[in-house]
Amino acid sequence: MNHLYIVGTPIGNLGDITLRALEVLKSVNFILCEDTRTAKKLLTKYDIGTKTISYHMYSKISKVAEIIGLLKEEKNLALVSDAGTPGISDPGAELVATIRKKCIQELEKGELKIESVPGPSALIAALSIAGVPCASFTFLGFLPRKKGRKTLFEEIAVSDKTIVFYESPHRIMKTFESLAECSTLNEISIKSGLKRITVCRELTKVFEEVVSGSAVEVKKYFESRPDKIRGEFVVIVSK
């Protein structure tokens, strides 16, 4: 049986790698990387010389066909993203879906196995230190850039569940502005005063930080500290 391993890798601190992940990355024939330069930092640190193949959101159909061809040639592959667990708001999800569709016979016969090698996730890391209700939550991944964005913020403002999403430094201030607007317009939020915004940034790194408060308070915090608007953000909206 040959394998496609879905390998979780560190979201910041390179020490956050499991022994099993290191073993798999050393033993496979090829490592599929979202960005080979980013992966190289991890591979170099742990003296892993496995050959890498680039696979990202702009990869053409021919690259997917090449990967499937390698699997059918009984090569063992590992898939890693730039950070965290592949497939979570990540182009790896589409690759896995395509392989499950194109290699259905191999999977059913037990000739191929897609296997999880779990590891870090920014989503779970953020929830673990935020101190918010998370027995049930909704994860939105990266929010749409334009279409449906306003409606989505209105839905977030009235949701009873904890909502979690990722945001880039280029749009984070606009996001705080939209959250503040919807909270102000929403009668439930005004009366209850229960909506809380928690922002986690630089997770597992030296300058890891958690900022919480109302949307207006969080917006003001980052407006007065523009040097902190960098990296990817995990935003949690809760009661």
N, C-alpha and C positions, 0 to 999 in steps of 0.2 A: 504494500500500500504506500502511495506517495502522498505528501501533505502540502497544503497551503496553510501556513501558520499566520494567525492574525495576532501580532505582537504589540503589546502596550509598552511604550517607552516613556522616559521622563518628560514632564511638562516644563521643567526648568533645571532643577538640581539633578545632575547626571548620576548621583548616587542612588536615585530612586529607580533602580532597575532590578528585576528579580533574577535569581540564580538560574531559573528555568529559561527566562528570556535570553540570557547570555549564552546558555547551552544551545538553544535553538538557533540563534543568529550565527554561531560558530559552525553548526553542523549542516545547515542547508546549502543548496547549490548556488542560490541567488537570493539577494534581499531586494524587494521592491520598495523604493523610497519615494516619498512625496517630493523631497529635495535631497539629492545625493550629497550636497555640500553640508546640509544640516546633519544628515545621518552619519557623515564621516567623522564629525566631532565625537559622537558616541562610540563609533566603531574603533576609532583611534585610541580613545581612553582605555578601552578594554582589549586592545590588541586583537581585534577581529579583522581578518583579512578577506572575508567572503566578498565575492563580486557583487556589485550593486547594479540595479536597473531602475531607471527613472520611470515613475508612474504618478501622474498628477491629474488635476481636473481638466487640463488642456490636452491630455494624451489622446492620440487619434485611435480609431477603431483598430488600425493595424497593430498598435502596441498591445491592445487587449488580446488580439488574435495571437500575437507572439507569446504572451504569457500563458494562454490556454495551450498553445503548442508545446511549451516547456513542461506543463503539467502532464500532458498526454505522452510526453517522452519520458515520463517517470522521474522528473526532476522535483526535488523538494524546494519550496519557495517560502519565504517569510515576507509578510507585508508590514511595513511600519509607516507611520505618518510623521510629520514634523515634530509633533509633541502629543503625548497621550495615547489613547486607544483608537486605532483605525476604525473608520466606519461611523464614528460619532461626529456629525457635522463635518464630514470628511469624504473625499472622492473615493476612498476605499469601499464605501458602501455600494456604489454602483458596480465596482469590479467584482465584488463578492456575489452580487445579484446576478451578474452576467455569467459568471463561472457556474453558479448553481443551475442556471438555465441551459448553458451550452454543454455542460459536463454531467447532465442528469444520469446518464447510463453508468458512467464511471463511479458516481456517488452511490447509486443504488446497488452496484455490484461490490462496493467496498474497495474499489481500486484507488479511490481518491477520498481524502478526508480534509475538510476545512476545520481547523482546530484553533480554539482560542487560547492564547497565552496572556492572561489578564495582567493588567498593570495600571499605572496612573491614569486618572481622568480629571480634567479641570472641573467638570461639573460636580463630581462627588467630593473632590478636595474642598471646593468652595462651600458646599452644603455642610461639610463636617465641621467647619470653623465659624460658620455664620451665626449659629444660635437661633435659627428660625424653624418654624414648624415644617417638617419635611417627610412626615409619614406618607403623605401623598403630595406630589408636585407635578407640574407640567414643564417639560423642557422644550424650548422653541428653537434651539440651535442659534444660528446667526439670523437676525431679523432681515426681512426684505429691504432692499435699499430704497425703493420708491413705492411701487404698486402695493396697495393694501396696508401700508405702514401706519397711517393715521387710524384706520379701523382697528388694527391690532392693538395699538396703545389704549384705545377706548375699551376694548375687551379686557385687557390686562387690569385696567383701573377698577373694573367691577367684579373680577374673578374672586371666588372664595378660596381658591387654591394658591399655594405658593408657585410663583412663575419664575423660571430660570432661563436666561439666554446669554449668548456671547455677543460682545460688541468690539469693534475695532477702535483705535484711538482717533481715527478720522471722523467717526460718527458719534462718539460717546457723548459729547456735549449737546449735540442735537437730540440725542436720546433722552438725556436728563431734562431738556427743555420740553420735550413731548410728554414725558411722564408727569412733569409739574403741571403742564396745561391740562392734561386729562384728569389729574387729581383735583384740580381747582374746579373744573367744570362738572365733575361727578359729585352729585349730591350725597351719595352714600359715603364717599371718602371724606367729605367735609364734615358730616355729622359724626361719624365714628372716630375719625382721626387715627384709624388703625393701620393705614397703609405705611409700610416701612420699606425703604430701599436699602439694600446691602450691596456694596460693590467690593469685589475681591480682585486684587491686581498683583502682578509679580509673584504668583503662587509658587511656593517652594524655593524662591530665590532670596537673596540677601535682603532686599527691600520689600518683602511680602507685606501687604497692607490690607486691612478690612476697614471700610468706611461705611457707616450706616446712619440713617436719619430719614427725614422726609425728602421727597424729590427736590424740593427747593433748597434744603440744607446741603444735600450732597452736591447739587449743582454749584452752589456758592463755594463749597470746599475746593472743588477742582478748578473753578474760575480763579481762585486766589493762589492756586498752586499749579500753574501750567506745566511745570517741569515733571509733574506726575502723570500727565496725559500721554502715556506711552505703553507699549505692549498690548496684549489682549486683555479684555475685561470680562469678568463673569458678573452679571447683574441679577440680583434676586429681589423680587417684589413679593412681599408677604404681609401678613397681619401682625 
